């Protein structure tokens, strides 16, 4: 019933062109996040594009390759954010798996459905960042306002995360 899968068979199933493309996407996303988006601060809030990219890859590559991509991106994202140790390492694969599940069973993989999933991923990220900073009675409406602003300011950049994974999934 179970056949032996050799290393050769496994390597034949992996599309190296797609792996290289997604590694380039990850590199460019991290560079854009760290070098460009971290300096855009309307109302003192930086947009965050990492959750949207994880959601896009999960939506188009499924529940295996999407979280693997997001795990690797989360590892490098945690290295670039001083305040994080394992936040993105855990969060991004979970968001990718959630978007893969939602797109498999509940929505189509079109642009406006993706924007809804990206909004959800950005909102979850912002709320978890907010909860991470809570210390006792430090909760305020200002923190919730910052979380919502970060989510809203992330959406134009989230729209840019859609085209490449959508095109690559059709090839």
Secondary structure, DSSP 8 states (H G I E B T S, - for coil): ------HHHHHHHS-HHHHHHHHHHHHHHHHIIIIIGGG-EETTEE---HHHHHHHHHHHHHHHHHHHHHHHHHHHHHHH-TT-SSHHHHHHHHHHHHHHHHHHHT--SSHHHHHHHHHHHHHHHHHHHHHHH--TT---HHHHHHHHHHHHHHHHHHHTTHHHHHHHHH-
